[in-house]
Amino acid sequence: MSKTIQMPALSPTMEEGTLAKWLVKEGDAVSSGDLLAEIETDKATMEFEAVDEGIVAKILVAEGAEGVKVGTVIAIIAEEGEDVSQAAAGNAAPKAAAPAESPAPKADPVPAKAPAPAAKADPAPAQGTDGRVKASPLARRLAEAKGLDLAAVTGSGPNGRIVKADLDGAAPAAKAAAPAPASAPAAAPVAAPAAAQDFGIPHEVIKLSGMRKTIARRLTESKQQVPHIYLTVDVRLDKLLKLRGELNAGLASRAVKLSVNDLLIKALGVALVQVPECNVQFAGDQMLKFQRADISVAVSIPGGLITPIVTEADSKGVAAISTAMKDLASRAKDGKLKPEEYQGGTASLSNMGMFGIKQFEAVINPPQGMIMAIGAGEKRPYVIDDSLQIATVMSATGSFDHRAIDGADGARLMQVFRELVENPIGMLA
């Protein structure tokens, strides 16, 4: 019996994607684990693997198609020995109507395809008739590495098979999704953007990428739903710059060169652990208080912004942070990050000092509770030991979710952050 291949959910927040490239063609034989296509999500381009073996009988969504909803049937796989042409002919018409599952003007086909949503309920039982959990080879390997019980994971693949994306939802951070109804109140109708008006001015129309649409939606939701409170401190950098020079001299033989940003990531991680009231996430009628600091670092990439995560920044050495950050930033710009490398994090850091920006207020990255905005370090007149001197000073502004973090706690975090940066030896102990 032929099997359908659906547009996968390659991240917990993915609702639609672009079928960037097919890696197979009709008539090709595929096995479980073979790469089928490249899917462009809102953050990266990812490879999609087969979970069943058979022959590609029909490709229903053309290469380059944009806005393909998750769950839309994109291809048909015929089983070994099955008539490929018959499988394609027998399934092509119904599957092409799959996108009509979402509200659309084509009302007539919907009742006929009503069973399609029911098919999405099948993923719950991930066990076959023989009691064996159905999962792709990649999902099995990752589950074993993460220590996850596949029997407790809901499969979203064909016939309820567990695929890689399902494991992301099984991670501890995903548990926050349960209370997500906290966001529901804000689901109050968001005003539609005003219609574009060119006023007769010469212009070009630029179609928004999936990434830009996601950035626009998430930042709008953040400013509308999260009450921000902003706290700013001026921080002397002289001792940190001196320590950085000494550390780089000692790390030269290992080809490691620390940036100021690497040390600030470390400082924020340590500060969050020392002030755990700020290392939190608001979740409706409860709050998550994290026991380690995973710092999402804003990285500008072509067409948008992405926030790769430096895990365990509070306990990780600065050389390890530097190495990890360089690798993450490089792969982020190439669109090669895995979902778990940019989804999650307990707080964020955004540094625009390299552009000469003196001070700014960053928008919180939901569902996180805070983000640190770093301005440029510059020579300023500064009172030191009751005398006016010249010091290298930067302004740092913390944006806090006031539903979860009180102003006094946010102020303590800013104070600890400043002390760690001004006396950096303490954060390396």
C-alpha beads as a LAMMPS data file, in Angstrom:
LAMMPS data file: protein, C-alpha beads

429 atoms
428 bonds

1 atom types
1 bond types

-500.0 500.0 xlo xhi
-500.0 500.0 ylo yhi
-500.0 500.0 zlo zhi

Masses

1 110.0

Atoms # bond

1 1 1 0.000 0.000 0.000
2 1 1 1.350 3.426 -0.922
3 1 1 2.395 5.905 1.769
4 1 1 2.153 9.671 1.809
5 1 1 4.996 12.046 2.666
6 1 1 3.868 15.193 4.461
7 1 1 5.510 18.551 4.922
8 1 1 7.319 17.965 8.240
9 1 1 7.363 20.214 11.285
10 1 1 11.122 20.688 11.574
11 1 1 10.784 22.917 14.620
12 1 1 8.183 23.319 17.362
13 1 1 7.099 26.718 15.985
14 1 1 7.070 25.824 12.294
15 1 1 3.675 26.268 10.643
16 1 1 4.735 26.377 7.019
17 1 1 7.889 26.131 4.964
18 1 1 9.423 26.372 1.515
19 1 1 10.259 23.188 -0.368
20 1 1 13.642 24.520 -1.413
21 1 1 14.928 21.483 -3.301
22 1 1 14.004 17.885 -4.044
23 1 1 16.917 15.476 -3.597
24 1 1 15.016 12.636 -5.282
25 1 1 12.885 12.334 -8.389
26 1 1 9.900 10.243 -9.367
27 1 1 10.896 6.621 -9.853
28 1 1 13.795 6.736 -7.387
29 1 1 14.051 3.989 -4.780
30 1 1 14.466 5.287 -1.228
31 1 1 15.200 3.657 2.113
32 1 1 14.606 4.796 5.655
33 1 1 17.119 7.522 6.470
34 1 1 17.679 8.627 2.859
35 1 1 17.496 12.374 2.265
36 1 1 14.379 13.393 0.341
37 1 1 14.383 17.174 0.225
38 1 1 15.728 20.432 1.574
39 1 1 13.094 22.357 3.530
40 1 1 13.485 26.058 4.292
41 1 1 11.971 26.886 7.690
42 1 1 11.611 30.299 9.297
43 1 1 15.215 30.053 10.565
44 1 1 17.271 27.688 8.429
45 1 1 17.361 25.288 5.499
46 1 1 17.232 21.697 6.728
47 1 1 17.407 18.275 5.130
48 1 1 14.366 16.004 5.399
49 1 1 14.871 12.239 5.546
50 1 1 12.675 9.311 4.535
51 1 1 11.129 7.201 7.283
52 1 1 9.920 4.390 4.987
53 1 1 11.351 2.559 2.044
54 1 1 9.794 2.292 -1.394
55 1 1 9.638 4.047 -4.755
56 1 1 8.890 7.730 -5.223
57 1 1 5.627 7.380 -7.140
58 1 1 4.533 10.995 -7.315
59 1 1 5.879 14.393 -6.282
60 1 1 2.892 16.624 -5.490
61 1 1 4.606 19.855 -4.434
62 1 1 7.006 21.428 -6.870
63 1 1 10.522 22.464 -5.962
64 1 1 10.597 26.070 -4.812
65 1 1 6.990 26.101 -3.575
66 1 1 6.571 28.587 -0.721
67 1 1 4.094 28.664 2.159
68 1 1 3.546 24.903 2.213
69 1 1 1.596 24.176 5.394
70 1 1 2.900 21.575 7.826
71 1 1 1.014 18.333 7.191
72 1 1 0.423 18.991 3.501
73 1 1 1.111 15.851 1.458
74 1 1 4.116 16.577 -0.742
75 1 1 4.849 13.158 -2.253
76 1 1 3.672 9.546 -2.511
77 1 1 5.855 6.513 -1.875
78 1 1 4.862 3.166 -3.397
79 1 1 5.775 -0.005 -1.518
80 1 1 8.055 -2.597 -3.042
81 1 1 6.163 -4.635 -5.608
82 1 1 3.337 -2.110 -5.877
83 1 1 2.406 -0.671 -9.255
84 1 1 4.014 2.771 -9.142
85 1 1 1.772 4.340 -11.775
86 1 1 -1.335 2.998 -10.067
87 1 1 -0.152 4.309 -6.689
88 1 1 0.470 7.735 -8.186
89 1 1 -2.842 7.834 -10.055
90 1 1 -4.819 6.557 -7.097
91 1 1 -3.421 9.086 -4.644
92 1 1 -2.502 12.169 -6.606
93 1 1 -5.915 13.801 -6.708
94 1 1 -6.831 13.487 -3.028
95 1 1 -3.411 14.592 -1.801
96 1 1 -3.379 17.682 -3.954
97 1 1 -6.400 18.902 -2.010
98 1 1 -4.664 18.490 1.338
99 1 1 -3.817 22.176 1.667
100 1 1 -7.559 22.871 1.666
101 1 1 -7.567 21.631 5.256
102 1 1 -6.908 25.207 6.299
103 1 1 -9.749 27.686 5.804
104 1 1 -9.756 28.604 2.149
105 1 1 -12.225 29.810 -0.439
106 1 1 -12.400 26.297 -1.924
107 1 1 -15.135 25.107 0.401
108 1 1 -16.431 22.218 -1.685
109 1 1 -13.406 19.934 -1.518
110 1 1 -13.088 20.295 2.254
111 1 1 -15.943 17.991 3.317
112 1 1 -14.676 15.330 0.966
113 1 1 -11.235 15.558 2.526
114 1 1 -12.483 15.831 6.098
115 1 1 -10.749 12.567 7.026
116 1 1 -7.409 14.342 6.507
117 1 1 -7.463 16.074 9.911
118 1 1 -8.353 12.752 11.480
119 1 1 -5.175 11.380 9.962
120 1 1 -3.251 13.911 12.001
121 1 1 -4.665 12.359 15.148
122 1 1 -2.938 9.102 14.247
123 1 1 0.480 10.318 15.322
124 1 1 -0.460 9.796 18.963
125 1 1 -0.003 6.032 18.930
126 1 1 3.595 5.614 17.885
127 1 1 3.453 1.828 18.301
128 1 1 2.777 -0.690 15.587
129 1 1 0.585 -3.756 15.925
130 1 1 3.620 -5.686 17.132
131 1 1 4.056 -3.250 20.038
132 1 1 7.303 -1.842 18.594
133 1 1 7.649 1.932 18.717
134 1 1 7.663 3.379 15.203
135 1 1 10.497 5.868 14.762
136 1 1 12.986 6.911 12.118
137 1 1 16.584 5.704 12.552
138 1 1 17.758 9.270 13.174
139 1 1 15.082 9.798 15.824
140 1 1 16.129 6.561 17.553
141 1 1 19.776 7.625 17.648
142 1 1 18.961 11.066 19.011
143 1 1 16.530 9.669 21.589
144 1 1 19.190 7.278 22.820
145 1 1 21.744 10.079 23.046
146 1 1 19.313 12.314 24.960
147 1 1 17.996 9.529 27.165
148 1 1 14.411 9.966 25.955
149 1 1 11.706 7.307 26.174
150 1 1 10.304 6.995 22.659
151 1 1 7.167 5.336 24.007
152 1 1 6.269 8.640 25.669
153 1 1 6.818 10.710 22.499
154 1 1 3.971 11.582 20.144
155 1 1 4.867 10.941 16.530
156 1 1 3.978 13.469 13.827
157 1 1 5.335 11.489 10.891
158 1 1 3.366 9.239 8.531
159 1 1 1.159 6.792 10.431
160 1 1 2.312 8.228 13.751
161 1 1 5.991 7.508 13.175
162 1 1 8.328 9.479 15.441
163 1 1 10.695 11.740 13.524
164 1 1 13.539 14.002 14.608
165 1 1 11.327 17.077 15.066
166 1 1 9.186 15.256 17.641
167 1 1 12.168 14.892 19.973
168 1 1 12.544 18.662 20.216
169 1 1 9.136 18.772 21.840
170 1 1 10.230 16.107 24.308
171 1 1 13.124 18.208 25.610
172 1 1 12.710 19.726 29.102
173 1 1 12.354 23.209 27.679
174 1 1 9.351 22.083 25.659
175 1 1 7.451 21.400 28.868
176 1 1 6.850 25.091 29.000
177 1 1 4.595 24.590 26.004
178 1 1 1.927 23.090 28.236
179 1 1 1.247 26.295 30.123
180 1 1 1.478 28.221 26.873
181 1 1 -2.175 29.095 27.208
182 1 1 -0.673 32.048 29.064
183 1 1 -0.106 33.456 25.620
184 1 1 -3.693 32.782 24.728
185 1 1 -5.039 35.913 26.383
186 1 1 -2.828 37.902 24.067
187 1 1 -4.314 36.020 21.202
188 1 1 -6.669 38.932 21.178
189 1 1 -7.027 39.927 17.573
190 1 1 -3.853 41.593 16.382
191 1 1 -4.569 44.577 14.214
192 1 1 -3.804 43.838 10.592
193 1 1 -1.032 46.003 9.169
194 1 1 -2.220 48.988 7.199
195 1 1 -2.399 48.496 3.474
196 1 1 0.747 49.615 1.679
197 1 1 0.570 53.078 0.128
198 1 1 3.275 54.089 -2.296
199 1 1 2.011 57.686 -2.772
200 1 1 3.331 57.513 -6.313
201 1 1 6.930 57.258 -5.111
202 1 1 9.141 54.990 -7.263
203 1 1 9.781 51.768 -5.336
204 1 1 10.263 48.041 -5.569
205 1 1 8.163 45.395 -3.834
206 1 1 10.209 42.967 -1.752
207 1 1 8.496 39.748 -0.810
208 1 1 8.990 38.841 2.845
209 1 1 10.947 35.668 3.534
210 1 1 9.667 33.116 6.018
211 1 1 12.316 34.341 8.458
212 1 1 11.261 37.981 8.158
213 1 1 7.591 37.052 8.634
214 1 1 8.487 35.128 11.781
215 1 1 10.604 37.984 13.145
216 1 1 7.761 40.436 12.505
217 1 1 5.192 38.181 14.176
218 1 1 7.279 37.285 17.223
219 1 1 8.474 40.827 17.939
220 1 1 4.950 42.182 17.565
221 1 1 3.672 39.543 19.978
222 1 1 6.487 40.301 22.417
223 1 1 5.806 44.046 22.542
224 1 1 2.046 43.538 22.731
225 1 1 1.969 40.690 25.243
226 1 1 5.060 41.126 27.418
227 1 1 5.236 44.156 29.748
228 1 1 8.848 45.283 29.373
229 1 1 10.808 47.090 32.080
230 1 1 14.204 48.569 31.141
231 1 1 17.176 49.033 33.476
232 1 1 20.493 50.577 32.370
233 1 1 23.929 50.633 34.013
234 1 1 27.271 52.084 32.917
235 1 1 30.091 49.548 33.156
236 1 1 33.852 50.147 33.180
237 1 1 35.657 47.825 30.782
238 1 1 39.316 48.579 31.548
239 1 1 40.014 45.529 33.720
240 1 1 38.091 43.237 31.370
241 1 1 40.041 44.507 28.350
242 1 1 43.310 43.996 30.202
243 1 1 42.334 40.458 31.232
244 1 1 41.233 39.687 27.666
245 1 1 44.656 40.672 26.359
246 1 1 46.402 38.463 28.910
247 1 1 44.118 35.498 28.218
248 1 1 44.559 35.815 24.465
249 1 1 48.324 35.820 24.874
250 1 1 48.066 32.571 26.808
251 1 1 45.583 31.019 24.370
252 1 1 47.510 31.931 21.223
253 1 1 49.090 28.468 21.025
254 1 1 45.581 26.975 20.930
255 1 1 44.451 29.339 18.151
256 1 1 41.741 30.741 20.434
257 1 1 41.087 34.482 20.426
258 1 1 38.529 35.759 22.915
259 1 1 36.247 38.623 21.983
260 1 1 34.751 41.065 24.460
261 1 1 31.378 39.499 23.615
262 1 1 32.620 36.068 24.733
263 1 1 33.442 37.482 28.164
264 1 1 30.094 39.298 28.370
265 1 1 28.272 36.040 27.603
266 1 1 30.127 34.457 30.491
267 1 1 29.325 37.414 32.766
268 1 1 25.611 37.255 31.979
269 1 1 25.547 33.485 32.531
270 1 1 27.206 33.783 35.939
271 1 1 24.981 36.741 36.903
272 1 1 21.804 34.799 36.080
273 1 1 22.864 31.924 38.323
274 1 1 23.750 34.340 41.125
275 1 1 20.379 36.081 40.722
276 1 1 18.103 33.127 39.848
277 1 1 14.987 35.301 40.180
278 1 1 15.882 36.646 36.722
279 1 1 16.702 33.273 35.160
280 1 1 13.017 32.527 34.737
281 1 1 10.202 32.098 32.272
282 1 1 6.617 33.275 32.761
283 1 1 4.133 30.471 32.073
284 1 1 0.627 31.597 32.907
285 1 1 -0.259 30.427 36.413
286 1 1 3.265 29.219 37.105
287 1 1 6.867 30.179 36.489
288 1 1 9.920 28.182 35.447
289 1 1 13.138 28.933 37.350
290 1 1 16.124 27.498 35.488
291 1 1 19.112 25.949 37.230
292 1 1 21.644 26.837 34.552
293 1 1 22.092 29.736 32.140
294 1 1 21.813 29.011 28.422
295 1 1 22.471 32.297 26.622
296 1 1 20.905 33.019 23.227
297 1 1 23.209 35.379 21.335
298 1 1 21.783 37.594 18.596
299 1 1 23.583 37.041 15.281
300 1 1 22.789 39.052 12.170
301 1 1 22.485 36.913 9.055
302 1 1 21.392 37.690 5.486
303 1 1 17.702 38.516 5.591
304 1 1 17.245 38.593 9.343
305 1 1 18.415 37.625 12.783
306 1 1 18.935 34.336 14.586
307 1 1 19.875 33.540 18.185
308 1 1 22.182 30.509 18.501
309 1 1 22.518 29.262 22.068
310 1 1 25.646 28.938 24.198
311 1 1 24.556 26.262 26.650
312 1 1 25.733 26.267 30.269
313 1 1 27.394 29.652 29.841
314 1 1 27.587 29.999 33.628
315 1 1 29.884 26.982 34.034
316 1 1 31.592 26.810 30.648
317 1 1 35.128 28.178 30.319
318 1 1 35.619 31.357 28.281
319 1 1 37.770 29.537 25.721
320 1 1 34.971 26.986 25.235
321 1 1 32.418 29.793 24.929
322 1 1 34.562 31.502 22.308
323 1 1 35.009 28.309 20.286
324 1 1 31.316 27.464 20.497
325 1 1 30.244 30.980 19.542
326 1 1 32.472 31.123 16.469
327 1 1 31.147 27.758 15.280
328 1 1 27.507 28.693 15.933
329 1 1 27.799 32.096 14.246
330 1 1 29.505 30.594 11.191
331 1 1 26.870 27.906 10.743
332 1 1 24.079 30.401 11.460
333 1 1 25.187 32.533 8.509
334 1 1 25.248 29.407 6.323
335 1 1 21.769 28.376 7.496
336 1 1 23.116 25.127 8.929
337 1 1 22.031 25.342 12.558
338 1 1 19.931 22.543 14.026
339 1 1 16.647 23.611 15.683
340 1 1 17.929 22.732 19.148
341 1 1 20.868 25.101 18.577
342 1 1 18.694 28.205 18.238
343 1 1 15.438 27.303 20.021
344 1 1 15.414 27.495 23.781
345 1 1 17.808 29.447 25.959
346 1 1 17.019 31.016 29.319
347 1 1 18.007 34.614 28.419
348 1 1 19.478 36.555 25.494
349 1 1 22.330 38.938 24.794
350 1 1 22.398 41.424 21.917
351 1 1 25.551 43.454 21.256
352 1 1 25.476 46.396 18.846
353 1 1 28.604 48.042 20.202
354 1 1 30.541 47.173 17.062
355 1 1 28.260 49.571 15.159
356 1 1 29.028 52.413 17.547
357 1 1 25.582 52.250 19.165
358 1 1 25.926 53.805 22.603
359 1 1 22.778 52.396 24.231
360 1 1 19.565 50.666 23.157
361 1 1 16.620 48.692 24.515
362 1 1 16.226 45.203 23.060
363 1 1 12.918 43.368 22.626
364 1 1 12.545 40.262 24.799
365 1 1 12.740 36.973 22.896
366 1 1 9.651 35.012 24.104
367 1 1 9.266 32.879 26.098
368 1 1 12.464 34.078 27.784
369 1 1 12.242 36.505 30.702
370 1 1 15.051 38.926 29.848
371 1 1 17.554 40.175 27.275
372 1 1 20.745 42.183 27.805
373 1 1 21.506 44.953 25.280
374 1 1 25.193 45.911 25.020
375 1 1 26.364 49.282 23.723
376 1 1 29.762 50.421 22.525
377 1 1 32.724 50.697 24.873
378 1 1 34.098 54.233 24.613
379 1 1 36.445 56.559 26.434
380 1 1 34.426 58.745 28.812
381 1 1 35.147 61.125 31.682
382 1 1 34.537 59.019 34.785
383 1 1 34.848 59.638 38.510
384 1 1 37.252 57.095 40.030
385 1 1 38.307 57.353 43.689
386 1 1 36.762 60.824 43.915
387 1 1 38.792 62.136 41.008
388 1 1 37.763 62.759 37.413
389 1 1 39.592 60.378 35.116
390 1 1 39.210 58.803 31.684
391 1 1 37.831 55.260 31.543
392 1 1 36.533 52.883 28.907
393 1 1 32.816 52.635 29.650
394 1 1 29.876 50.862 28.024
395 1 1 26.148 51.108 28.711
396 1 1 24.237 47.853 29.249
397 1 1 20.432 47.755 29.321
398 1 1 18.421 44.832 30.598
399 1 1 14.871 44.321 29.283
400 1 1 12.814 42.282 31.773
401 1 1 9.421 40.593 31.589
402 1 1 7.709 42.445 34.447
403 1 1 5.151 39.652 34.881
404 1 1 7.904 37.382 36.153
405 1 1 10.721 39.698 37.251
406 1 1 10.348 42.518 39.752
407 1 1 12.279 45.720 39.237
408 1 1 14.387 45.139 42.344
409 1 1 15.449 41.683 41.109
410 1 1 16.263 43.083 37.676
411 1 1 18.322 45.803 39.351
412 1 1 20.239 43.173 41.349
413 1 1 21.047 41.300 38.149
414 1 1 22.336 44.484 36.512
415 1 1 24.429 45.223 39.599
416 1 1 25.952 41.724 39.663
417 1 1 26.596 41.860 35.907
418 1 1 28.425 45.181 36.290
419 1 1 30.521 43.888 39.207
420 1 1 31.528 40.770 37.243
421 1 1 32.568 42.814 34.208
422 1 1 34.442 45.408 36.262
423 1 1 36.207 42.672 38.282
424 1 1 36.326 39.832 35.742
425 1 1 38.636 37.520 37.661
426 1 1 35.635 36.683 39.857
427 1 1 33.641 35.150 37.027
428 1 1 36.524 32.884 36.018
429 1 1 36.862 31.292 39.446

Bonds

1 1 1 2
2 1 2 3
3 1 3 4
4 1 4 5
5 1 5 6
6 1 6 7
7 1 7 8
8 1 8 9
9 1 9 10
10 1 10 11
11 1 11 12
12 1 12 13
13 1 13 14
14 1 14 15
15 1 15 16
16 1 16 17
17 1 17 18
18 1 18 19
19 1 19 20
20 1 20 21
21 1 21 22
22 1 22 23
23 1 23 24
24 1 24 25
25 1 25 26
26 1 26 27
27 1 27 28
28 1 28 29
29 1 29 30
30 1 30 31
31 1 31 32
32 1 32 33
33 1 33 34
34 1 34 35
35 1 35 36
36 1 36 37
37 1 37 38
38 1 38 39
39 1 39 40
40 1 40 41
41 1 41 42
42 1 42 43
43 1 43 44
44 1 44 45
45 1 45 46
46 1 46 47
47 1 47 48
48 1 48 49
49 1 49 50
50 1 50 51
51 1 51 52
52 1 52 53
53 1 53 54
54 1 54 55
55 1 55 56
56 1 56 57
57 1 57 58
58 1 58 59
59 1 59 60
60 1 60 61
61 1 61 62
62 1 62 63
63 1 63 64
64 1 64 65
65 1 65 66
66 1 66 67
67 1 67 68
68 1 68 69
69 1 69 70
70 1 70 71
71 1 71 72
72 1 72 73
73 1 73 74
74 1 74 75
75 1 75 76
76 1 76 77
77 1 77 78
78 1 78 79
79 1 79 80
80 1 80 81
81 1 81 82
82 1 82 83
83 1 83 84
84 1 84 85
85 1 85 86
86 1 86 87
87 1 87 88
88 1 88 89
89 1 89 90
90 1 90 91
91 1 91 92
92 1 92 93
93 1 93 94
94 1 94 95
95 1 95 96
96 1 96 97
97 1 97 98
98 1 98 99
99 1 99 100
100 1 100 101
101 1 101 102
102 1 102 103
103 1 103 104
104 1 104 105
105 1 105 106
106 1 106 107
107 1 107 108
108 1 108 109
109 1 109 110
110 1 110 111
111 1 111 112
112 1 112 113
113 1 113 114
114 1 114 115
115 1 115 116
116 1 116 117
117 1 117 118
118 1 118 119
119 1 119 120
120 1 120 121
121 1 121 122
122 1 122 123
123 1 123 124
124 1 124 125
125 1 125 126
126 1 126 127
127 1 127 128
128 1 128 129
129 1 129 130
130 1 130 131
131 1 131 132
132 1 132 133
133 1 133 134
134 1 134 135
135 1 135 136
136 1 136 137
137 1 137 138
138 1 138 139
139 1 139 140
140 1 140 141
141 1 141 142
142 1 142 143
143 1 143 144
144 1 144 145
145 1 145 146
146 1 146 147
147 1 147 148
148 1 148 149
149 1 149 150
150 1 150 151
151 1 151 152
152 1 152 153
153 1 153 154
154 1 154 155
155 1 155 156
156 1 156 157
157 1 157 158
158 1 158 159
159 1 159 160
160 1 160 161
161 1 161 162
162 1 162 163
163 1 163 164
164 1 164 165
165 1 165 166
166 1 166 167
167 1 167 168
168 1 168 169
169 1 169 170
170 1 170 171
171 1 171 172
172 1 172 173
173 1 173 174
174 1 174 175
175 1 175 176
176 1 176 177
177 1 177 178
178 1 178 179
179 1 179 180
180 1 180 181
181 1 181 182
182 1 182 183
183 1 183 184
184 1 184 185
185 1 185 186
186 1 186 187
187 1 187 188
188 1 188 189
189 1 189 190
190 1 190 191
191 1 191 192
192 1 192 193
193 1 193 194
194 1 194 195
195 1 195 196
196 1 196 197
197 1 197 198
198 1 198 199
199 1 199 200
200 1 200 201
201 1 201 202
202 1 202 203
203 1 203 204
204 1 204 205
205 1 205 206
206 1 206 207
207 1 207 208
208 1 208 209
209 1 209 210
210 1 210 211
211 1 211 212
212 1 212 213
213 1 213 214
214 1 214 215
215 1 215 216
216 1 216 217
217 1 217 218
218 1 218 219
219 1 219 220
220 1 220 221
221 1 221 222
222 1 222 223
223 1 223 224
224 1 224 225
225 1 225 226
226 1 226 227
227 1 227 228
228 1 228 229
229 1 229 230
230 1 230 231
231 1 231 232
232 1 232 233
233 1 233 234
234 1 234 235
235 1 235 236
236 1 236 237
237 1 237 238
238 1 238 239
239 1 239 240
240 1 240 241
241 1 241 242
242 1 242 243
243 1 243 244
244 1 244 245
245 1 245 246
246 1 246 247
247 1 247 248
248 1 248 249
249 1 249 250
250 1 250 251
251 1 251 252
252 1 252 253
253 1 253 254
254 1 254 255
255 1 255 256
256 1 256 257
257 1 257 258
258 1 258 259
259 1 259 260
260 1 260 261
261 1 261 262
262 1 262 263
263 1 263 264
264 1 264 265
265 1 265 266
266 1 266 267
267 1 267 268
268 1 268 269
269 1 269 270
270 1 270 271
271 1 271 272
272 1 272 273
273 1 273 274
274 1 274 275
275 1 275 276
276 1 276 277
277 1 277 278
278 1 278 279
279 1 279 280
280 1 280 281
281 1 281 282
282 1 282 283
283 1 283 284
284 1 284 285
285 1 285 286
286 1 286 287
287 1 287 288
288 1 288 289
289 1 289 290
290 1 290 291
291 1 291 292
292 1 292 293
293 1 293 294
294 1 294 295
295 1 295 296
296 1 296 297
297 1 297 298
298 1 298 299
299 1 299 300
300 1 300 301
301 1 301 302
302 1 302 303
303 1 303 304
304 1 304 305
305 1 305 306
306 1 306 307
307 1 307 308
308 1 308 309
309 1 309 310
310 1 310 311
311 1 311 312
312 1 312 313
313 1 313 314
314 1 314 315
315 1 315 316
316 1 316 317
317 1 317 318
318 1 318 319
319 1 319 320
320 1 320 321
321 1 321 322
322 1 322 323
323 1 323 324
324 1 324 325
325 1 325 326
326 1 326 327
327 1 327 328
328 1 328 329
329 1 329 330
330 1 330 331
331 1 331 332
332 1 332 333
333 1 333 334
334 1 334 335
335 1 335 336
336 1 336 337
337 1 337 338
338 1 338 339
339 1 339 340
340 1 340 341
341 1 341 342
342 1 342 343
343 1 343 344
344 1 344 345
345 1 345 346
346 1 346 347
347 1 347 348
348 1 348 349
349 1 349 350
350 1 350 351
351 1 351 352
352 1 352 353
353 1 353 354
354 1 354 355
355 1 355 356
356 1 356 357
357 1 357 358
358 1 358 359
359 1 359 360
360 1 360 361
361 1 361 362
362 1 362 363
363 1 363 364
364 1 364 365
365 1 365 366
366 1 366 367
367 1 367 368
368 1 368 369
369 1 369 370
370 1 370 371
371 1 371 372
372 1 372 373
373 1 373 374
374 1 374 375
375 1 375 376
376 1 376 377
377 1 377 378
378 1 378 379
379 1 379 380
380 1 380 381
381 1 381 382
382 1 382 383
383 1 383 384
384 1 384 385
385 1 385 386
386 1 386 387
387 1 387 388
388 1 388 389
389 1 389 390
390 1 390 391
391 1 391 392
392 1 392 393
393 1 393 394
394 1 394 395
395 1 395 396
396 1 396 397
397 1 397 398
398 1 398 399
399 1 399 400
400 1 400 401
401 1 401 402
402 1 402 403
403 1 403 404
404 1 404 405
405 1 405 406
406 1 406 407
407 1 407 408
408 1 408 409
409 1 409 410
410 1 410 411
411 1 411 412
412 1 412 413
413 1 413 414
414 1 414 415
415 1 415 416
416 1 416 417
417 1 417 418
418 1 418 419
419 1 419 420
420 1 420 421
421 1 421 422
422 1 422 423
423 1 423 424
424 1 424 425
425 1 425 426
426 1 426 427
427 1 427 428
428 1 428 429
